Amino acid sequence: MVERATKEVGAVLVVGGGVGGMQASLDLADAGFKVHLIERGPSIGGVMAQLDKTFPTNDCAMCTLAPRLVDVGRHPDIDIRTLAEVTDVSGAAGDFSVTIREQPRYVDIDRCTGCGICIENCPVFNMVYPVPDRLEADLEPVDQARVDDIVDRYRGEHGILMPVLQDINEEYRYLPGEILRYVARKLDVPLSQVFQVATFYNAFSLTPRGKHTVNVCTGTSCHVRGSARILESLEQHLGIGPGETTEDLQFSLETVRCLGCCALSPCVVVGEKTHARLRPDTVAALIGECA
Ligand code: FES
């Protein structure tokens, strides 16, 4: 398809700035098309940017991703729009009109270097997480002791921010804003850096999460074997959608692209346990096991 397009001109819209979207953009731009790459998140790279290794070859994820990131960023015929979503598509093949909604950034995009220091002065952020008078002022003594204990586990080690956040996330089931502020001061790292890490990885949450996380695989293999109906059944049973948590903080529902056990599809992971070859009518029993 790409070879046939080499003599054509026009513009193409690629939706999704993951590794697939980036490669598609590069192929199309090299074939002569003007590409508009739309990404809902604040940056391109997708889930692969969060991985260390990739299944099944154990290749370094960043080694695969980084060259494409650079090529897409530098390509003169690729226009990247992040924090953007498609809201409407009309027209027919060869003559589409697409409406895109871009989220406000409140920064001058031409001058922004992505340093993140603006977060310290963001009025919205400071309204949500007010600056305390003293280091301990916004933490209960019990919380302060818990965080101090976690930090002490890694004291003296290099790059302890990540393991500290992982432990806090595990202990509280999310990353409370006042604790992140305390961690920033305690470790003497910029708050912007703490929030960059805290908001980059899907494993971290800034809102309270359920005791049990239900991950429904929506990868190709699970999809063709009915994962959509499994997800629908779970949504009905729990009364929440993907990315949400039940009011009693017992369950959080998530979707994931391929759990690496396609032979068992459709599958769902609850906590650490994988449940294979599920059917919509077995979902109730699955939830009942955890209750
Ligand atoms: S697609 Fe679901 S485990 Fe691979």
Residues whose N, C-alpha, C, O or C-beta is under 5 A from the ligand:
A	BS01	FES	C217 G219 T220 S221 C222 C258 L259 G260 C261 C262 S265
